[in-house]
Amino acid sequence: MRNIKTPRTRLRGLVTEDLTSLIELMQDNDIVKHTGWRKPMAEDIIAEKLEAWKALEGNLGVWGAEHLADKELVGWFMMRYVEDQAPELGFMIRKKYWQQGFASEIAGTLLDYGHHELKLQKILAQCDRTNIASQKTLERCGMSLVREDDETCFYESCQNY
Ligand SMILES: CC(C)(COP(=O)(O)OP(=O)(O)OC[C@H]1O[C@@H](n2cnc3c(N)ncnc32)[C@H](O)[C@@H]1OP(=O)(O)O)[C@@H](O)C(=O)NCCC(=O)NCCS
């Protein structure tokens, strides 16, 4: 998968050595409670997920965001087709890096890459109505709220080519 630079991180394919950081992320209830998993994941499931993500090929997928200065994993970001006709953006940031602008910096860079390099016309994202941090991140990156139901906010970023 293509490496992408942001001002403070390098987005790269995930590697086996990321497992410890992914376990820290995906076993943290505060982090997973707003995601599709809802509950902390077992280590073997996280290891399977890592293998599946490592095997993704092409221009879209799941990236590890590595901090340029300390080389640690800041979090993971996905931009890929899930169920919809357009790719979906998603992310998780390790707690020690929260509220320092990393999610907006990296998600914004991925949206630019998707639209301007891959010429994607539409990129989607969704989050819980109670997930204010995620809503603010998506809005700060320029995504528009297009629909909401009782539980979920649906966002889009569109470019005409
Ligand atoms: C959502 C998440 C990725 C945000 O990461 P982050 O790096 O802290 O976000 P940023 O620092 O770029 O902040 C972006 C905006 O969100 C706001 N924000 C961040 N955390 C917040 C919080 N806990 N409460 C309220 N606002 C918050 C920031 O103030 C900023 O808003 P602004 O543009 O008005 O200043 C991070 O909290 C996280 O990993 N959460 C758990 C996983 C998750 O919810 N993923 C998304 C599932 S859809």
Ligand as a Chemical Component Dictionary entry (heavy atoms), coordinates in Angstrom:
data_LIG
# 
_chem_comp.id                   LIG 
_chem_comp.type                 NON-POLYMER 
_chem_comp.pdbx_formal_charge   0 
_chem_comp.three_letter_code    LIG 
# 
loop_
_chem_comp_atom.comp_id 
_chem_comp_atom.atom_id 
_chem_comp_atom.alt_atom_id 
_chem_comp_atom.type_symbol 
_chem_comp_atom.charge 
_chem_comp_atom.model_Cartn_x 
_chem_comp_atom.model_Cartn_y 
_chem_comp_atom.model_Cartn_z 
_chem_comp_atom.pdbx_ordinal 
LIG C1  C1  C 0 -12.414 10.595 17.354 1  
LIG C2  C2  C 0 -10.896 10.641 17.499 2  
LIG C3  C3  C 0 -10.256 9.900  16.343 3  
LIG C4  C4  C 0 -10.462 12.129 17.485 4  
LIG O1  O1  O 0 -9.046  12.154 17.486 5  
LIG P1  P1  P 0 -8.193  13.437 17.877 6  
LIG O2  O2  O 0 -6.840  13.278 17.256 7  
LIG O3  O3  O 0 -8.268  13.645 19.333 8  
LIG O4  O4  O 0 -8.997  14.605 17.131 9  
LIG P2  P2  P 0 -8.430  16.074 16.815 10 
LIG O5  O5  O 0 -7.420  16.455 17.865 11 
LIG O6  O6  O 0 -8.025  16.129 15.391 12 
LIG O7  O7  O 0 -9.719  16.963 17.066 13 
LIG C5  C5  C 0 -10.702 17.162 16.057 14 
LIG C6  C6  C 0 -11.868 17.934 16.661 15 
LIG O8  O8  O 0 -12.525 17.109 17.635 16 
LIG C7  C7  C 0 -12.541 17.768 18.898 17 
LIG N1  N1  N 0 -12.395 16.732 19.908 18 
LIG C8  C8  C 0 -11.423 15.792 20.003 19 
LIG N2  N2  N 0 -11.656 15.001 21.063 20 
LIG C9  C9  C 0 -12.780 15.487 21.664 21 
LIG C10 C10 C 0 -13.532 15.097 22.790 22 
LIG N3  N3  N 0 -13.164 14.052 23.544 23 
LIG N4  N4  N 0 -14.658 15.790 23.094 24 
LIG C11 C11 C 0 -15.060 16.834 22.335 25 
LIG N5  N5  N 0 -14.374 17.264 21.223 26 
LIG C12 C12 C 0 -13.260 16.589 20.914 27 
LIG C13 C13 C 0 -11.366 18.719 18.853 28 
LIG O9  O9  O 0 -11.507 19.770 19.772 29 
LIG C14 C14 C 0 -11.452 19.193 17.415 30 
LIG O10 O10 O 0 -12.519 20.098 17.294 31 
LIG P3  P3  P 0 -12.312 21.582 16.701 32 
LIG O11 O11 O 0 -12.034 21.437 15.235 33 
LIG O12 O12 O 0 -13.613 22.253 16.997 34 
LIG O13 O13 O 0 -11.141 22.157 17.436 35 
LIG C15 C15 C 0 -10.419 10.009 18.842 36 
LIG O14 O14 O 0 -11.126 10.623 19.896 37 
LIG C16 C16 C 0 -10.677 8.503  18.894 38 
LIG O15 O15 O 0 -9.838  7.703  18.474 39 
LIG N6  N6  N 0 -11.842 8.124  19.417 40 
LIG C17 C17 C 0 -12.188 6.692  19.563 41 
LIG C18 C18 C 0 -12.429 5.995  18.229 42 
LIG C19 C19 C 0 -13.495 6.655  17.397 43 
LIG O16 O16 O 0 -14.454 7.225  17.918 44 
LIG N7  N7  N 0 -13.317 6.576  16.088 45 
LIG C20 C20 C 0 -14.275 7.074  15.159 46 
LIG C21 C21 C 0 -15.367 6.078  14.982 47 
LIG S1  S1  S 0 -16.527 6.644  13.782 48 
# 
loop_
_chem_comp_bond.comp_id 
_chem_comp_bond.atom_id_1 
_chem_comp_bond.atom_id_2 
_chem_comp_bond.value_order 
_chem_comp_bond.pdbx_ordinal 
LIG C1  C2  SING 1  
LIG C2  C3  SING 2  
LIG C2  C4  SING 3  
LIG C2  C15 SING 4  
LIG C4  O1  SING 5  
LIG O1  P1  SING 6  
LIG P1  O2  DOUB 7  
LIG P1  O3  SING 8  
LIG P1  O4  SING 9  
LIG O4  P2  SING 10 
LIG P2  O5  DOUB 11 
LIG P2  O6  SING 12 
LIG P2  O7  SING 13 
LIG O7  C5  SING 14 
LIG C5  C6  SING 15 
LIG C6  O8  SING 16 
LIG C6  C14 SING 17 
LIG O8  C7  SING 18 
LIG C7  N1  SING 19 
LIG C7  C13 SING 20 
LIG N1  C8  SING 21 
LIG N1  C12 SING 22 
LIG C8  N2  DOUB 23 
LIG N2  C9  SING 24 
LIG C9  C10 SING 25 
LIG C9  C12 DOUB 26 
LIG C10 N3  SING 27 
LIG C10 N4  DOUB 28 
LIG N4  C11 SING 29 
LIG C11 N5  DOUB 30 
LIG N5  C12 SING 31 
LIG C13 O9  SING 32 
LIG C13 C14 SING 33 
LIG C14 O10 SING 34 
LIG O10 P3  SING 35 
LIG P3  O11 DOUB 36 
LIG P3  O12 SING 37 
LIG P3  O13 SING 38 
LIG C15 O14 SING 39 
LIG C15 C16 SING 40 
LIG C16 O15 DOUB 41 
LIG C16 N6  SING 42 
LIG N6  C17 SING 43 
LIG C17 C18 SING 44 
LIG C18 C19 SING 45 
LIG C19 O16 DOUB 46 
LIG C19 N7  SING 47 
LIG N7  C20 SING 48 
LIG C20 C21 SING 49 
LIG C21 S1  SING 50 
# 
